[in-house]
Amino acid sequence: MKISIIQETPGWLALNKPAGIQVERNPFGPSAESLAYAHLQLQKRNPYVGIVHRLDRVTTGLVLVAKKKSILRQLNEQFRLKEVQKTYLAMVDKAPAEEEATLTHWLVKDLNEKRARVAPQNSDKAFECILSYRQLWKEDEGRALLEIRPVTGKYHQIRAQLAVIGCPVVGDTHYGAKEEYQPNHIQLHAWKLEFFGPESRERLEVEAPLPEWAEGLIGL
């Protein structure tokens, strides 16, 4: 398996993660990290690979990888200070009641079930999750394509919050979708990432190719 490189600089690279693999190295098969290492090894012996952020195994799209420790520290600091803007695409089983809205929920991480659950605000270990969305396309009495901008970046946040409002991601049976899409694959895609270039400090936007289920629907 080879990884698809979206953009590469001397300090970092952006790759397009396929569904079905984890971001970090693991004993169960290839990962975004191991594939990035194999790519960089063609240029340099023992390259540095620093994972900046993560996606769920079932999610596709843009993952940022640092090629130097100093770059990893800079990018991690941008995430900590909320200077990074992520944009996702999600096809949902049912269109939301509002075409555009901000969702706020308190969620707890259920380790046994490997999912996030809604909880009262004062619950032990509950964390606040905020995202905004806007509808880009709607099927008559059916699915809808949403552009999603998370404000926070918590475990399974997008999947759980959309499920809470009755609009699970297509294929996400773990969160109430009607049926599977493909094995280890749901219709959730990390589309864009906006951040300050660590070398230039200019504001950059990197964009992953559209997934096949969203092709032709943007701008309709």
N, C-alpha and C positions, 0 to 999 in steps of 0.2 A: 504494500500500500504506500502511495506517495501522498504528500499533503499539498494542497493548492495554496500557493503563496499569493496574497493580494497585493502586498507592498512590502518593500524591504529597504532599510537604511543601514548605515554602519552600526547603529545602536539598537535597533529593534526590527522586528518583522511582524506583520499581521497575516494570519492564516485563516483559511475557511475550513472550520472543523465539520466533518461529516457527522451524521447521526450514528449512534451505536458505539462510539469510542469515548473514553473518558479524557479529560484534559490532562491530568497528571499521570505519571508513570504508575503502572500497576502490574501485578503478576499474571493478569488474565488476557493480555493481548496488547496490540498497539494502542498508543495514546497520542494526543496532540503533541505532548512533550517529547516523546520518543521519535515521532516523525519529524518534528522541528530539529531535533538533534541530528538525525540522519541527513537532513537537508544541509545543515550548517557544517557537518563533518566533511562534506565535499569541498568546502572552502578552507577548513582549518582543523587541525588535530585537537581533540578534546575541547570542543567549543562550549561556551557557557550558555545555558538555557535557563532563563528565569521566567516562570509563569506569573503574569501580572494579575490575571483574574480568571474566573472559571465559568464554565457552562455545564448544565446538566448533560448527562450522557445522551439523552433523547433529543437534545436541542442542537440545531445546526448554527453555523455562522462564525462571526468574527471573533478571533482570540488574539490578544496582543502578547507577544513574547519579547522579553529583553535579552539582548546579546551581551550585556555587560552588567556587573553588579551595581555600578553607579547609576545606570539607566533604570534598573529595576527599582532602586530606592526612590528615584525621582518620580517614576510612574506610580508607585505605591503611595507616595505622599499626595499625588493629585487625586487618587481615589479616596484617600482618607479625608481630604479637604473638600470632597464633592465637587472637584473641578472637571470631572469627566462626565460627559453626557452620553448615556447609552440609548440607542433606539432599536426596538425589536419590532418584528412583524409577527402577528398571530392570526391564524384562521380559527375562528371559534364556531362551535356547533350551532349557536343561536346568537343573533344580533342583540346587543345590549339595548336597554330601554332608551338610553340617551346616546346620541351620536358622538358626543364628546363629554368627558367628565374626568374628575380626579377621584380616585378611590383611596380610602384610608381604612386599614384594618389592623388589629392586633393579632399576631400569630405566635404560636408556640411550635417548636420543632419536636415532632414525635419520632424518636429514634427507632422504636420498635416497628412502626408502620412505614418509616422512611417517607414522611410527608409533613407538611405544615398544616396546622389546624387553627381555626379562628378561636380566640379566647377573649374574655373580658380584659379591659385595659389594665386592671390591677392584678392580673394573674401572675403567678410566679414564673419567671423566665419568658414572659411574653414580650415581643418586640414590635414596635410600630412599623408598618409597611405602607408606603405611599407610592402610587403611580398615577400617571395621567395617560389617557388614551384618546384617539379620535378614529372614527370609522372611515376607511378609505373606499370600501366597496361592500355591497350587500346583495345577497341572493334573495330572490322573492321567497319569503316565508322560510328562510333557511340560514345558511352560513353567512358570516361576515368577516371581512379582513380588517384588522385593527393595527394601527401604528401605536406603539406603546413606549412611553418614556418613564422608566422607574426613577423615583427620587431616592429611594433607599435600595440597598442591594442585599436582600435577605434570602435565606434558603427557600427555594421553590416559590418565591414571592409572586411572580406573575401568574404561574399556574394556579396557585391557591386563591389569589384574589379574583381571578376571572371565574373560577369555579364557584366562589361565594355568591357572585351576582347571577349565577345560573347560566354562564357562558363559558363552559370548559373549552380548552384548546382541542381542536380536532385530533383524534387519536389518543388523547390523554385519558385513558380509562382509569388510571390511578386517581384522577380527580373528577370522575363522573362523565367522561365523554361516552357517546353512544356506542362506539366501536373503535377497534384499533385502526390506525392508518397503515403503518408498516412496522415490522419488528424493531423494537428499540428506537422508534422514530415518531415524533409528534410534529404538528405543524406550528412550531415556534422557532423563530430564526433571529439570531443576533445580527442586525442589519447594518447599523452604523455606530461609529465610536468617534466622539469629538474630544480632543485633549490638546494640551500644549506639547509641541514637539520638544523632547528633552534637549536636543542639540540646539535648535533655533529659538525655542520659546514662542514660536508662532502658533496660533490656533490652527489645528489640523482637523480634518474630517476624513476618516477612512470608511469605505463602504464595501460590504461583501456583496457578491452577486446575488440576485434574487433566487430564492428556491423555486423549483418548478411549479409548486402549487400557488405561487403569487405572480408568476409571469403573465404579463398582459393585463393585470388588474389594477396596477398602480396608475392613478390619474383618471380612471373611468368614473 
